[in-house]
Amino acid sequence: MNRITVGESLTHQLESLAGPVELVDESGRSLGHFVPRQTEGTSDNCPLTEDELRAMRAEQGGRPLSEIWKSLGAK
């Protein structure tokens, strides 16, 4: 991927963005899209807490896939 260094003014504008934005020149011609890097939280925005995830990972049980297919009527 190519890299372009932007000035301080544009840096401040881009840092304040909460979501994707289209970049245009002074005549309104589209230059492309900018998607800000997420700096807080996880990239998957998981609604579960770390404790809830740990508890789910520790759960035992379940059924073999063959039993699940059989209960669904698969041959």
C-alpha positions in Angstrom: 0.0 0.0 0.0 1.2 3.5 -0.8 1.6 6.1 1.9 0.9 9.9 1.8 2.0 12.2 4.6 -0.6 14.8 5.5 -0.1 18.1 7.2 -1.0 19.0 10.8 -4.3 20.7 9.9 -5.6 17.7 7.9 -4.3 15.3 10.6 -6.5 17.1 13.2 -9.5 16.9 11.0 -9.1 13.2 10.3 -8.4 12.4 14.0 -11.8 13.9 15.0 -13.7 11.5 12.7 -16.0 8.9 14.2 -16.6 7.0 11.0 -15.7 6.7 7.3 -15.7 9.8 5.2 -15.3 10.6 1.5 -12.4 12.9 0.6 -13.1 15.4 -2.2 -11.0 18.2 -3.8 -12.1 21.8 -3.9 -14.2 21.2 -7.0 -16.1 18.4 -5.3 -14.4 15.6 -7.3 -14.1 12.4 -5.3 -10.5 11.5 -4.3 -11.4 8.4 -2.3 -12.5 7.3 1.1 -10.9 7.5 4.5 -11.7 5.0 7.3 -10.3 6.0 10.7 -8.4 3.5 12.7 -10.3 2.3 15.7 -8.3 3.3 18.8 -10.8 2.2 21.5 -12.3 -1.2 22.1 -11.9 -4.3 20.0 -12.0 -4.4 16.3 -15.0 -6.7 16.3 -17.0 -4.5 18.8 -18.0 -7.6 20.8 -20.8 -6.8 23.2 -19.6 -9.4 25.8 -17.2 -8.6 28.6 -14.0 -10.5 29.1 -15.5 -12.3 32.0 -18.5 -13.5 29.9 -16.1 -14.7 27.2 -14.0 -16.6 29.7 -17.1 -18.2 31.1 -18.3 -19.3 27.6 -14.9 -20.8 26.8 -14.9 -22.8 30.0 -18.3 -24.4 29.4 -18.3 -28.1 28.8 -20.8 -30.3 27.0 -22.4 -30.2 23.7 -23.1 -33.0 21.1 -21.1 -34.5 18.3 -21.9 -33.1 14.9 -23.3 -36.4 13.7 -26.0 -36.2 16.4 -26.9 -32.7 15.5 -27.3 -33.6 11.8 -29.4 -36.6 12.8 -31.7 -34.5 15.0 -32.1 -32.1 12.0 -33.2 -35.0 9.8 -30.1 -35.2 7.7 -29.3 -38.5 6.1 
